[in-house]
Amino acid sequence: MEIKNATFIVSNSDYRKCPDDSLPEYAFIGRSNVGKSSLINMLTRNKSLAKTSVKPGKTQLINHFLINREWYLVDLPGYGYARVSKTARESWMKMINEYFINRKNLVNTFVLIDSRIPPKKIDLDFLSFLGQNGIALSVVFTKVDKQNQSETARNVNTFKEAMQQQWEELPPIFITSSVTGTGRSKILDYIESLNTMINNK
């Protein structure tokens, strides 16, 4: 797949105010400061599409971007650490949880994990939440340009081992870098394959 156009449509704090059509949606989410906005901008080749910041917690709403007039890329607030109040974090999680549980257009959720760090409970718990609620997901390891391939492979394998303690079968896994473009074509081709399956039903 090649992205020919990516257009911001709407930001909101309630899944009921999301676009009212039947186009498939692909959500992107991860722990704060995992590089989500940079990854979205890399996928769309639009450096200003998603707002990036050195401070965690830049994304605070459900953001819909229409891709090729065929599907939505959904940018969700990060979970975990961010310099906001506990009340704000709880509000975000309520908003996110309601989106996941109620949004029928959602086809797949890409959960971003920093490839440089060992498995964190918050990531494993979030993946379990999605799995327990029957929400299709993929795991995207970010920032692989910041270490060598053997370090990436070791960290990814460690994360897989942690997941296998709770999962009978692992979801699709992607290795990415927003700097080098690694993983871009694989993620977009995966989305295209899912869209094709939907259209053929």
N, C-alpha and C positions, 0 to 999 in steps of 0.2 A: 504493500500500500504506500502511496505517496500522498502526503497532506497538501492539498492545493489551496485550501483556505481554512482558517480557524477564526471564529467570530465569537466574542463575548456576548452572551445572551442575557443572563440575569444572576444576581446574587441575592440570597435570602436566608432566613434562619428557620424556615419551616418547609418540610418536604411537600406539604400541600400546595405550596406556591411555586414548585418546580414547573418547568415547561409542561403544558397540558397536551402532549401528543404521544405517539407510540414509538418514537425513535429510540433505539437501544442506547444505554448509558454505560460508561466505563468509569468507575470511580478510582481516584488515586488518594492514598492516605498513608501516613506514617508518623512516627514519633517526631516531635518538634525538632527542627534543625537537621533532618535527615537528607535534605536536598530535593524535596518534592517539587518546588517551583522551578528549580533549575532543570529537573528532569522533564517536566511538562514543556518548558520552553525549548529544550533540546528535541523532544519528539515532534513538536510542531514547527521547529526551526523559526521560532518567533521569540526573540529575547525579551520582549516586553509583554508577552501575553499574560503570564502569571507573575505576580509581584514577588520579587525575591528580597531578602533582607538578611543581614548578619545577626539580627535578633530573632530568636524563635517566636512563633506565635503570630506571624504576619497574616496568615489566612485565618479569618474568623467567621466566615460564612460559607454556605454551600454555593459554589460558583459553577455555572454551566457555560461551556464553550461548545459551539456547534462546529463540528469538523466535517468538511466536504459536503455540508448540507445533508449528511447521512446518519450521523451519530453524535452523541454528546460525550465530551470529556468532562468529568466532574471533579473539581478540585475541592477537597474537604479539609477542614481544620486539622492540624496535627494533634495527636494525643500525647499526654505526658507533660514534660517540663515546658513551661513558658512563663514569662514574667507577667502574669496576670493573676487576678484574685482567684481563690478557690471557688468562689461563686461563679465566676466567668468560666472556669474550666468545667465545672459541673454542668453549666448551661450548654457548653459546646458538646459534651458527651451525650447529653439528652437529645440534642438536635441531631447528632450523628447517628445515635442508636435508632431513633425514630425513622431517619432516612433509610437506613439499612433494612429495617424490619418491614417498612411499609412501601418502599419504592419498587413498584412492579416492573419498571423499565430497566432496572439495574441488571446487567448481564454478567459483569465480572468486576471484582475489586482488586486493584493492584496495591498490595501492602508493601511499603518501602522499608528496607532494613539497611542500616549502615554496615557495609561489609567489613569495616575495620575493627568492630568491637565484638566482644563475646555476646552470646544470647542474653537478652534481658527479659525479665519476667513480664514486664509491661507489654512487650511485643508478643511473647508467647500467649499471654492471656487474651490479647486482642484477636489473635489468629483463632484461638479456641472459641471466642465469642462468635466470630463469623461462621466457623464450622458448625457449632452447635445450633445456629439459626439457619443452617442450610444455604448460606450465602456463598456463591462461587467466588473463588479467590485465586490469586497468583502472588508469589513472593518475588519482589524486585530488590536485588542487592545493589546499593548505590556506592558511588565514590571509589570504584575499583582502580582508578588512575592514581590514587594516593598511596598505593602499595604495590608490591610485585605480585605476580600471578600465583606463586606458591602460598603467599600469605592469604590471598583471597580464597584460594581453594581450601586451605586449612580452616579459615573462619566459616566459610559456607558449609563445609562438612560438619563442623561443630554445631552449627545452627540446625542442620538437618537431623543430626543425632538427638538434639534437644526436642525437636518436633516429633520425632518418631516415638517418643515416650507417650505421646497423646494421640498421634495420628496413625491410622492403619495404612493410609496411602498419602504420599506427599503431593501437594498441588504443584502446578507448573512453576518453574523457577527461572528467573532472568538475571543476568549479570550485566550491570550498566555503568556507564560513566557519562555524565553530562558534559564533561570537557572533551572527551575523544569521540563521543557518539556511539560508543560500544553498547550494543543491545537494542539500538533504535529500531532497526529493521525487523528484529525478531519480535519485539512487542507489537509493532504495527501489523506485521503479518499475522500474528496471533489474533489481534482484534479483527482483522479482515476475515480470517477463517471463521470466527464466531458469527460475524455479521452474515456471512454466506450461509452458514447453517440455519440462522434465523430466517433468512429470505427464502430458503428452500423448503421450509416447513409448510 
